[in-house]
Amino acid sequence: MKKVKSYGSWKSPITADKVASGKVGLSEIKLGSNSVYWLETRPGEDGRTVLVTIDEAGNTRDVTPEGFNVRNRVHEYGGGSYEIGDEAIYFSNFEDQRVYRLDFGRKPGPISPEASLRYADYVKDGARSRLISVCEDHTGEGEAENYLASLDVTGSGSHTVLSRGHDFYAAPRISPSGDRLAWITWDHPRMPWDGTSLHVGELNGKGKIENEKVVAGGEAESVIVPKWNDTGLLYFVSDRSDWWNIYRWNGNRVSPVTERRAEFGGPGWQFGLSTFDFSGQGEIVYTYTEHGRWFLGKKALDSGESETYDLDYTQIASLKAAGDRVFFLGGGPQSPSSVVEFSRRTKKVRSLKTSTSFEIEESYISIPDSIKFESDTGEAHGFFYRPKNGKFRGPESEKPPLLVISHGGPTSSTRDTLSHKIQFWTTRGFAVLDVNYRGSTGFGRDYREKLKGNWGLVDVEDCANGALYLAENDEVDRDRLIIRGGSAGGYTTLASLAFTDVFRAGASYYGVSDPVKLTESTHKFESRYLDGLIGPYPEAKKKYEDRSPIKHQEDITSPVIFFQGEEDRVVPPSQAEDMYRSLVNRGIPTAYLLFEGEQHGFRKEKNIRRALEAELFFYAKINGFDLVDDVERVSIENIENAGPNQ
């Protein structure tokens, strides 16, 4: 029999320590001749990212040695941080942002100049002994310059510009014959999900680009993921039909490969996106999303016959194929993110690496419902998790508190992969609504563009109305609605507290409080992002002021806790500090935690643990929950007796 205890006060086996420790971030699968590679970001090693491989015998090992961190800062979000060659591996090292060559059995050595240059999204040009990549050049004054560059892999330090003139570059991909190069560009004020151009150029005997032309894309068409097949045809993903689908360019014209009301791609926040690949057997293998959940399928390129595989994974990314075998990052409501091998012949699945060593008993796992609800001016989506604990249940007379999560981006999405952070809350008696507000990806271009000019409006509407929808259906307690979010989700959190009276409290992780300051201080990649989300500045100055939480600080009367990385360049600490001081001066209960050595998103185990415990402590104090966890106290301004509430 389960014990009856108030929601929010259940004892949970999912501690903050277990959430933070034993967990790694998994990304960027690549295939070598006889091995599979991926990146592991390890909070237990202060967020260091390590290149890992597994051989045919199932043995895993670290490829990059201690002292190296495989991560680049191009666009600040990185991605595309390594390449596998026949004779060596090439990777970005975070500390100095130089490119290193790692010959098997030897110590890595730099091959890029010692200068303020950052590199990403590599492709090996074996015929010319060079690496082609995107370069972000910070050697000049003002805004960084982006271009395509090549690096001599022999270690001479030679750095040659191949193409320049656009604000942004991505995805250089060389044809199998080595005589053509494809790449993507876009310019301010567009973001890569707004409009990009796919270029193809010939490589002459000296490796220079000639006869360049644009084969797809434009100001209102987002082209992503270019990839050559073995016969020299160029495939890519485009949203020209309103949905990101796969297309093929045969040298003369573009034709569709898939035609579904589904998304075969996602937003280019990071380099190295891979949503389809070629099996080498005349088939294209792909992943696509419908209604927030992902599927794996294939299509024969000659007959057009297609198949969708029946897998337990609802989230699939970083897809690579080799014959009958498919490798991807997969997760689902009952399984955390893992490096997965799937045999299309036997239909067997093998997990090569799981993101966490901590397993949750089934009786504690809350499986979400995919919900749709009406908002003020349209329909929105989300994943709803009910409280669940193998040993506790709530009183019949009580409804649970609701924690609304506003994802970052805002051009991004939330997924239903088993999240220990979400289960941390549901096993304590919280309900959770993870909102895919209008503007989220995965629902077509029209849904994505609902946020254009409307940031701070429709995302706020959707978070508030999602919470009210659940309250009106007797799922949650109307008087205990909480909202939390990180980065752009932090902005939506603060805007929701300023412009609605729905939420009792909030937590902002490195969130934007002043959009004007964001336009003045953020990095190049996002420096014109708000042109589309709100409007050009200063022409749209009044809109910025109307939607700025710091300008409407007097309207925030609910308690807020702030979490901030000291070295954050995307959203500098001043944003959180200004809002924090405002709340302190007006007598609103508030707390502020600044984490040394952290940037935009926390990577260190001790800081992940501390932030989660502090957030729980804050909610317990504000809502009067019995705090059964033994956690470090938080200094909360304007509240009495801020000691452990046990």
C-alpha positions, 0 to 999 in steps of 0.5 A, spaced: 500 500 500 502 506 498 503 512 503 498 518 503 502 524 503 501 531 500 504 532 493 511 535 493 513 532 499 514 525 497 521 521 498 524 520 492 530 515 490 532 520 484 536 525 488 540 531 485 546 527 486 544 521 482 541 526 476 548 529 476 553 524 477 553 518 472 550 522 467 554 524 460 551 528 454 552 524 448 552 527 441 555 526 434 556 519 432 560 518 426 563 511 423 570 509 421 572 503 417 571 498 423 569 502 429 563 507 431 565 514 434 561 519 439 562 524 443 561 524 451 560 530 455 562 528 462 559 533 468 564 529 473 570 531 469 568 538 469 564 538 463 569 535 459 567 532 452 571 526 450 571 522 443 569 515 445 569 509 440 567 502 440 570 496 436 567 490 433 568 486 439 564 491 443 570 494 447 569 501 448 575 506 450 577 514 450 580 516 443 582 523 446 587 523 452 586 527 458 587 534 457 583 535 451 576 537 450 573 536 444 568 542 443 568 548 439 565 555 440 563 557 433 556 560 433 558 559 441 553 553 440 559 549 436 557 542 434 561 538 428 567 538 432 571 532 429 572 528 423 575 521 422 580 520 417 583 514 414 590 515 417 588 520 423 582 523 427 581 531 427 578 535 432 577 542 436 580 543 443 576 547 447 581 551 451 585 554 445 580 553 439 585 550 435 584 544 431 588 538 433 591 531 429 591 525 432 594 519 429 593 513 432 597 511 438 600 518 438 599 524 442 595 530 438 598 536 435 595 542 432 594 543 425 591 550 425 594 557 426 595 560 433 590 565 433 583 567 434 580 562 429 575 557 431 573 551 426 567 547 426 564 542 421 570 538 418 570 534 411 576 531 409 579 532 402 584 526 402 586 527 395 589 534 397 591 532 404 587 538 407 581 539 412 575 543 409 571 547 415 567 553 417 572 558 420 569 563 425 575 569 425 576 573 431 582 576 429 579 583 426 575 588 430 568 588 431 563 582 428 567 576 427 568 574 420 565 567 417 568 563 411 570 556 408 577 555 410 582 549 408 587 546 413 593 542 411 593 536 415 601 535 415 601 540 420 604 546 416 599 551 420 597 553 413 590 556 413 587 558 406 580 561 405 576 558 400 569 562 400 567 568 403 562 574 403 556 571 406 555 572 414 554 565 415 557 558 412 555 551 414 556 544 412 561 543 407 561 536 403 565 534 398 563 529 393 565 522 392 570 523 386 573 529 390 571 534 384 565 538 387 564 541 394 557 543 397 556 548 402 550 552 405 550 560 407 545 565 409 546 572 411 543 577 417 538 578 419 536 571 417 537 565 421 538 558 418 531 556 419 529 562 416 532 562 409 539 559 407 542 557 400 545 551 398 551 552 393 555 547 389 562 549 386 567 545 382 574 544 385 580 545 380 587 542 380 589 547 386 583 545 390 580 552 389 572 553 388 570 555 381 563 555 377 560 556 383 552 556 383 546 556 388 542 550 387 536 550 392 534 555 397 533 562 398 530 568 403 524 564 405 527 556 404 531 553 409 535 548 406 539 543 411 543 537 411 547 536 404 550 530 403 552 526 397 551 519 395 556 514 392 554 516 385 555 523 386 548 525 387 546 531 392 541 530 397 538 535 402 533 537 406 528 543 405 522 546 407 519 549 401 513 545 402 512 548 409 515 541 412 523 539 412 523 534 407 528 530 403 530 532 396 535 530 390 539 535 385 541 531 379 546 536 376 540 539 373 534 539 377 531 538 384 526 533 385 523 530 392 525 524 395 520 524 401 513 528 401 510 527 408 507 532 413 513 531 417 519 534 419 526 530 416 530 535 419 531 540 425 533 547 427 541 548 425 543 551 432 549 546 432 553 544 426 553 536 424 546 535 424 545 528 420 537 526 419 539 521 413 544 517 410 545 512 405 546 504 406 550 503 400 544 498 398 540 503 394 536 505 399 536 512 403 535 511 411 532 517 415 528 519 421 522 524 421 518 527 426 510 527 427 507 531 433 513 531 437 515 524 436 521 521 431 520 515 427 526 511 423 524 509 416 527 507 409 526 508 402 529 504 396 531 510 391 529 506 385 523 503 386 520 508 391 518 503 396 518 505 403 518 502 410 517 505 417 521 501 423 517 499 429 522 501 434 521 503 442 525 510 441 520 516 440 527 520 439 532 519 434 538 523 432 545 523 429 543 518 424 548 514 420 548 507 416 552 502 414 549 496 410 543 493 414 546 497 420 543 503 423 546 507 428 543 513 432 542 517 438 535 514 441 531 515 447 524 514 449 519 515 455 522 509 458 529 509 456 534 515 456 538 517 451 543 512 448 548 510 442 544 505 439 545 500 433 539 497 429 540 491 425 534 492 419 535 485 417 534 482 424 530 487 427 535 487 433 537 493 437 543 494 441 545 499 446 552 501 445 552 507 451 547 509 455 547 517 457 546 515 465 548 509 469 542 510 474 536 506 472 529 508 475 524 502 477 518 502 472 513 504 478 517 511 479 517 512 471 511 517 469 510 516 462 507 523 458 501 524 454 502 528 448 497 533 449 494 539 444 490 545 447 487 551 445 491 558 447 488 565 446 490 565 438 491 558 436 493 551 438 499 549 442 502 542 444 506 539 450 508 533 454 504 532 460 507 528 466 503 526 472 506 525 479 508 518 480 512 514 486 512 507 487 511 508 495 507 515 495 500 517 493 497 524 494 490 525 498 484 525 495 482 532 497 488 535 494 491 536 487 498 536 485 502 543 484 504 543 476 511 545 474 511 548 467 517 547 463 518 553 457 524 550 452 530 554 450 531 556 443 526 559 442 526 556 435 527 549 438 523 543 441 522 539 447 522 531 447 519 525 451 526 522 452 526 519 459 529 525 463 531 524 470 531 531 471 523 531 470 522 524 474 526 528 479 520 532 480 514 527 478 517 522 483 516 528 489 509 529 487 509 535 482 506 534 475 510 537 469 508 540 463 513 540 458 510 545 452 512 545 445 509 552 444 508 556 437 514 557 434 517 550 436 520 546 431 517 539 428 510 541 426 512 545 420 514 552 418 507 555 419 507 553 426 514 555 427 513 562 424 507 563 429 513 566 433 515 571 428 514 578 431 510 575 437 516 572 442 513 574 449 506 574 446 504 567 443 509 563 447 507 566 454 500 565 452 501 557 450 505 556 457 499 560 461 493 556 457 497 550 458 497 550 465 490 553 466 487 547 461 490 542 466 487 546 472 480 546 469 480 539 467 482 537 475 489 535 473 493 540 477 492 545 483 490 552 480 493 555 486 500 552 485 502 553 478 510 554 477 514 556 471 521 554 469 526 555 463 533 556 461 535 561 456 530 563 451 525 559 456 528 563 461 525 569 458 518 566 457 518 564 464 520 572 466 515 574 461 510 569 464 511 572 471 510 579 468 505 579 463 500 574 466 497 572 473 497 565 472 504 562 476 505 562 483 513 562 482 518 561 477 525 559 476 530 562 470 536 559 468 541 564 464 534 567 462 533 574 458 530 579 462 532 585 457 531 583 450 534 590 448 541 588 452 541 582 448 541 585 441 547 589 444 551 584 447 550 577 444 554 574 439 554 574 432 550 568 430 544 571 434 545 578 434 540 579 429 535 573 431 530 578 435 529 582 428 525 576 426 522 574 433 520 581 435 522 586 430 528 590 428 532 595 433 531 600 434 525 601 429 521 596 434 524 599 440 517 600 443 515 593 442 522 591 445 520 595 451 513 592 451 515 585 452 521 586 456 520 583 463 525 588 466 521 594 464 515 591 467 519 589 473 513 592 478 508 587 475 512 581 477 509 579 484 511 572 484 518 569 487 523 568 482 530 564 483 535 565 478 541 561 476 547 564 472 553 562 469 559 567 470 562 566 463 556 566 459 557 570 453 550 568 450 546 571 456 551 575 460 550 575 468 548 582 468 541 580 465 539 576 471 543 581 476 539 587 474 532 583 475 534 580 481 536 587 484 529 589 482 525 584 485 530 585 492 528 592 492 521 591 491 521 586 497 519 580 493 522 573 495 528 572 490 534 568 490 540 568 485 546 563 484 552 565 480 556 559 478 564 560 477 566 557 470 560 555 467 557 558 460 551 558 457 548 551 460 551 548 466 556 542 465 559 541 471 556 535 476 557 539 482 553 545 479 548 541 476 546 538 483 547 544 486 542 548 482 537 542 482 537 542 490 536 549 490 530 550 486 527 544 490 529 548 496 526 554 493 519 551 491 519 548 498 519 555 502 515 558 497 509 553 497 510 551 504 512 543 502 515 539 507 522 538 504 524 531 506 531 532 502 537 534 506 539 539 501 544 545 502 540 552 504 539 557 499 539 565 501 532 567 499 532 575 500 525 578 503 523 571 506 524 569 513 527 563 516 530 561 510 533 554 513 532 547 511 524 546 512 524 539 514 
